[in-house]
Amino acid sequence: MYENVTQKMAQLPPDCKADKLLDSIRDEFVRSEKTIVVLDDDPTGTQTCSDVVVLTAWRVNMIVNELRQKPAILFILTNSRSLPEREAVVLTREIGYNLNEAARESGRSIIVISRSDSTLRGHFPAEVDTLAATLGMTDAVTVLVPAFIEGGRVTIDDVHYLIENEVLMPVSETPFAADVVFGYQNANLKQWVEEKTKGCISATDVRSVSLETIRLGGPQQVRDVLEACPPGSVCVVNAVSYRDLEVVVMGLLLAEKSGRQFLYRSSATLVPIRAGLESGRGFVPQKESLVSGNGSLVVVGSHVPKTTSQLNWLLSHGNHKAIEVHVPDILNAPDPETKVQAISRQTDAWLSEGNNVVIYTSRHLETGSDQEHSLAINAVVSTFLVTVVSGLTVRPMFMVAKGGITASDLATKALSVEKALVLGSIIPGVPVWQLDANSKFPGLTYVVFPGNVGDETALEVACTTLGR
């Protein structure tokens, strides 16, 4: 039996009453003259920020140019969740070396956050271990913060939950835990670390910052817990509110003053708070910015059940011409180019006539014999969608990409995006980008819609809001 959210929250100590914590964090952060560099394993990590730049390439000169602007936060989209682990490690090592060089050339100190999925999917501990080695931070404590307040992911008593229908569901009992590539058995984060490290780190060796420490002890007691963590260890952070994370960040700042180093593996919620900023403001589209006689385009690649229910709602309640991409046909086709061209031409025709279009993959998830085979299947499907969008000649009024890896591949490979500006969120947890002048459709409003965010109406609501 799952616990009722309201009842469970009532059993917790009240939020810490410290005044103006976010202001104090911001003051400390500004004085540090540092930039938070977020390595995002898919583009949904921008979902809590606004007015920040995201790079989809990591050449040293690109990073240097951004760091010289002295931003509080800079995102680098790695899309490593789409790669096998060994390739993700090579990629992370390359970015780490480039970050070192860019920090040296720009004279700007950096704080690195490895942003990953709030439902625990991703290359852990491989990416964090590689960063620690590359950045010379092998003694750093890895701070594990998967709480994603905007999306109803909270951590209580070291157990990570998803709030669904007013109950607390351990994430190990959700469809995300059954992911064919990044599946897991444990919602208790100490046990999850042991599972993911294949026993190299025992659950008993994982430290944690409890809600009691956060809410009753405040930043000073959080600092004490963090300073007691052995070098190179992992520390789990419990949190159910923004205030919990503000207290933790202040405790981290106090611990850093004593010389301790920290690497972060977190969801998106922590990112702005670490800089003393509010979570990203909502994006309100201006009519003049979206004036177009063309229709809009939605591309759906995610297969999680939440995405399927949102797609079904959009198809039944929206006003979209639909094209289903039958995945088995793609996998078995010796030359899918004819089908690609047909879909591109049809989409162009509908868009130019003012019709809204949704292209979606068939809903049965095709899996391989092992993780790498499954990733290879995903890559074939992604390449098909990329080729379809690459072939478009008609600019959509706006574009929505559903699923993190789908959104990344379409942005970088189909739309040739190397830089974008995060405008804010169209609905909580769903960021809107403005593509740069060198992309296929300069200035296009591009919605990065995570697969696991929102209720069944969310996709249709986002499209309706943008299409007003």
Secondary structure by P-SEA (a helix, b strand, c coil): ccccaaaaaaaccccccccaaaaaaaaaaaaacbbbbbbccccccccccccbbbbccccaaaaaaaaaacccbbbbbcccccccaaaaaaaaaaaaaaaaaaaaaaccccccccccccccccccaaaaaaaaaaaccccbbbbbbcccccccbbbcccbbbbbccccccccccccccccccccccccaaaaaaaaaacccccccccccccccccccccaaaaaaaaaaccccbbbbbbbccaaaaaaaaaaaaaaaaabbbbbbbccccccccccccccccbbbbbcccccccbbbbbbbccccaaaaaaaaaaaaccccccccccaaaaaacccaaaaaaaaaaaaaaaaaabbbbbbbcccbbbbcccaaaaaaaaaaaaaaaaaaaaaccccccbbbbccaaaaaaaaccccccccccccccccccbbbbbbcccccccccccccccccccccaaaaaaaaaaac
